[in-house]
Amino acid sequence: AATTYHSSLLWTVRPIITLKVQVLLYDTVLQALGIIAEPSTKDVILNVRNISRSQFANTKLFDKFPDSCLPPKNATDLFEIISRHFHFLKNAESSDLEGLSDEMCIPVSTASQDESEAPFKGAVLIKPQQVLFTRTASETKCYYPFLHSLALTLSGLLPVLEKLGVKHSLELSHLRLVLELAFLSSDGQEIDVNTKKVVEHALVKLHRKLDVQVGVPSKLALSPLYLLNHHHKLCSSVNLFSRESLYKLKPDFSLLAQHGIALLLLPKEILSEKDFCRYLPKEVKPKSLPDVCKVDVLTPSTSDISKCSFAQNLTNKIKSPV
């Protein structure tokens, strides 16, 4: 058990008791009573993990934060609760904190970053990879609600938050994450206007970063990658076809689409699909026509389609399907 003195760090992990008599108890006495003298790093991390799986780890709260989730006046808010935990963990080893790097444990305001002057509406927990320690909130504003700037109230805890994955600047991995979160939130449907703005901004930024980067980034930074198709839906990049690889054949794109071929759709600011795909790791590149088929071109000498090798092979396949 733990005393009320440590309750804010342990309430989901250990029973909390109140000592009726305020006396100085030695550690050995507390131990004999089954009461811990000081919280362990392991217990505090477990408490953070339990909080990260609470009602506050729900991105739908960005759309509507219910009054039932708001703390009463003078109550301890989520920012203060999390601050206490990370203040305790500031000297913890990176290896001990690894388990929190993928947990929704960093609080951000539910107010849109377009509403910087608006009163505080509440708090939502998100993953450390979604948080940047930036000079101004405007640097992440265009990626709302998928990326956020670290709240000023947590800036003093940056050393420990960096161990969890909070970064100082926007990286390729952040842009990949924005696209993945947008994909997950769309549930396979056409993305809405607001999400489309965020996605297009992320794609343009991704293109610019790839253009100035030396060499091809590792697949770990960009896998899995989700891009827009011609239906304005996000899907895996490896299931898309580049239009430019088909232009020489002058195909009917609408007919291709009817046959389930998904075509890559990029923002108008990106002038060339070839340039966009050039520096993508091969594991996430959209397909080009030569990747999946061979084209036989009829020449005057083979103008008789019956003599075309493609037609002959197709005929043989039909006669001998096995």
N, C-alpha and C positions, 0 to 999 in steps of 0.2 A: 504494500500500500504506500501511498504518498500523502503528505500533509497538504493543507490548503495553500501553503506557501509556494508549492511547486505545481499547483493544480493547472495553471495556464499552459504548462508544458507537457502534462501527462494525463489529462482527464479522459482520453479515449483509450489509454493503455493500462492504467492502474486504478484501483479503487482510491478515492480521495476521502480522508478522514480529517476531522477537526479535533485538535487537542484541547480539551476543556481546561486543563491546568497549564498555564504558561510558565514552564520551568525550563532550565537549561538541561537538555538531555544529551548525553554523550553518544557518539556514534554506536558504541557497543550496546547501549541500552536500546537505541532505536532499532538496531539490528535484531536484538532479542525480541522486540515487539513486532518484527516483520515490517518495519517502516524504513524506507530508504532515506538516507541522509542527503544525498545529492542525485539528481537524475543522471542516467547514463546517456551517452551519445546515441546508443542504439534505440533506447526508449523514446527519445525526443524525435529522432528521425521517423520512427514508426508512428508517432503522434501526427507529424506533418503528413505522412502518407495517408493516414486515416482522414485527416481534414481535406486532403486533395481529392478524396473520393466522396465528398459530401455534396449537398445540394448546390453549393457555390461553384462546383466544377461543371458548369453547364453553360455552354456558349449561347444557348437560346435566351439566356438572361440579358444578352446584349440588346435583344429586340424589346423585351418587356421585363423589367425587374419588379416583381410583386412586392407589395408593401409588407407581406408576411416575412420577407427575407431581410427587411431593413431592421437594424438594431434599434432598440428603444433609446431615447435620449440619455446621454451620459453612459451608455453601455460601451464596452470595449468592441471596437470594430475589427473587421478582418485584417486590415493593414497592420494594426497594432498586434494582433494575435500572431501573425506570421513574422513580424519584426522580432518579437520576443524569441521565437524559435531559432531564427537565423542568427540572432545576437548570441544565443547560447552556443550555436554551432560554428561560430566564426573561426575557431581554432581546430575544427575537425579536419581530418585528413581527406584529401580528394577521393581516395578509395572508399571511404565511409559514405561519402555523399553521392556516389555514382548512382545509387538506387533512386535518387530523387530527380535525376536529370530528365526523365521521361514522365514525371508526374505533374499534374496540374496544381502547382504549388505557389505560383507567383500572382499576387492580387493586382488587378488593374481596375480602373473605374469603368462602370457601364456606360457612362456618358460618352457620346461620340466625340472624337477629337475635333470635330467641327464645332463642338459646343464647349470650348475651353473655358468660357465665362459662365457656363451653366453651373448650378449648384450640384454638389455631389449626389449621385443617384443611388449608389450602391457599389458593390465590388464583385468581381468574377475572378475565379482562379484559372490561369492558363499555364501552358508549359514554358519552361525557361527559354527554349529555342524561339519562342514567339516574342521575346522581350529584348529590346535594344536600349543600351544606356546612351542616349543621344543628348545633344545640347538643347534641342527643342523638340517638342512633340510633333512639329510639322514634318519631321523626317520620316515618321511612320504613319502620318495621317492618311496618305493615299492607299495604305494597305489595311485600313480598318475594315472589319474587326479581327483580321487574322494576325497582324503584328501590332505591337504597342511599345511605347516608350516607358522606361522604368519610372515609377512614381518617385517624386522627390523625397518622400518620407522613407524610401528604401535605399536611397543613394549611398547612405553611410555604410550599408551592408554589401557594397559591390564586391569586395574581395571574396566573400563566401558565395555570392550569387554567380560570380564568374566561374567558379568550380562546377556549377550546375549547368552552365551553358549560355548565360547572358553575355552578349557581345557588345562591343563598342561601335561597330559599324556594320552596314548591310553587306551580307555575303551571298554567294550563289545558293547556299543551303537555305537561306531565309526565303529567297524567291521561289525555290522549289517547294518549300513548305507552304507558302501562300497558295500556290497552284493546287497542291494536294488538299489543303483544307477547304478551298473553294470547291474542288471536286467532291469531297465528302459531304459538304453542306448542300450540294445541288441534288444529291440522291438520284443521279442519272438523268435528270431533267435539264431542259434548256435553262441556262443561267439567267438570273434577272438583270435588269439594267445596272443596278449598283454593283453587283458582283462582276459584271462584265467590265466595268470601268477599272476595278481593282485588278482583274486578270490581265487586261490589256496593258495596264501600267507595269505590271510585273513582267510581262513578256518583253516589252520594250526595254526595260531595265536589264533583263537577263541578256538580251541581244547585245546591248552596249557593253556589258561587263565581259561577255565572251569575246567581243571584238577587240578589246584592249588587253585581254589576258594572254600571257605567253604560254602557248601550247594548249593541249586539250585537257580540261579538268578531269579529275577522277570520277568514275561512275558513282562513287559513294556520295559525292556532292550533289548529284542530279538524278539519282535513281531512288524511287520511280519518278518519272516526269509526266505531268498531265498537261495536255495542250488542247486548244479549241479545234473542233471539227466544223464542217460546213453547216451543221445543224445548230451551231452555237451551244454545243454541249462539250463538256470536258471529258476527255478519255485518255487512255494510256498512249503515249507518243509512239510506241512500237506498233500500234494498231492503225496508224494514220499513213496516208500516202501523200507525198509531196506532189502538188499540181505541176510544178516546173518539170518534173521528170516525165510528165505525160504530154507536155505541150507539143513536142515534135510530131506526135501521132495525131494531134488535133482531135481528141476524143470528145464525145458528148458527155460532159461532166454530170449532167442530170441523170443520164442513163447509167453511168458508173455508180452514182449514189443509190439508184434504185436497186442495184445488185449488191448492196451492202458494203461498197467500198467507201470508207470514210476519208474525206479529204482534209488536209491541214488548212486551217484558217488563221492567218496572222493579222495583227493590227496594220492599218494602212501606213503607219510610220516605219514599218519594216518592209523595205522595198523588194527584198529578194529572199525567197525561201532557201535558196542555195547558200546565201551568206549566213542566214540564221542557223542552218543545220551544220555548217562547215565545222564548227568547233565543239559540237555536241559529242560526247562519248558514243562510240558505235552502239553500245548497249541500249541507248535511249533514242537513237535517231529514227525519225519517221522513215518509212520505206520509200524506195524509188522503184520504178517499174523494172529495171534490170535486176533488182534484188530477188524478184519473185517469178519472172517469166522470161522466155526467150522470144524475140520477135523475128519472124521470117518475112522478108520483103519480096514481093513478086517482081520479077524483072521481065523484060520482053521475052526472054528465052523460056521463062516459066509462066507465061501469061495464062497457059492452060492450068486452071486451078487444080485439076486432077493430078498434075505432075508436081504440085507443090509438096515439099517434104512434110510440111505441117498437116496438110490435108490427108496425105497418105498415112501418116502416123495416127491421125484422128480416126480414119477409116479402120485401121488395124485394131485400134482400141475398142471401137464399136463392135467389130466382128468377134474379137476375143477379149471380152471385158475382164477376164481373169488374167 
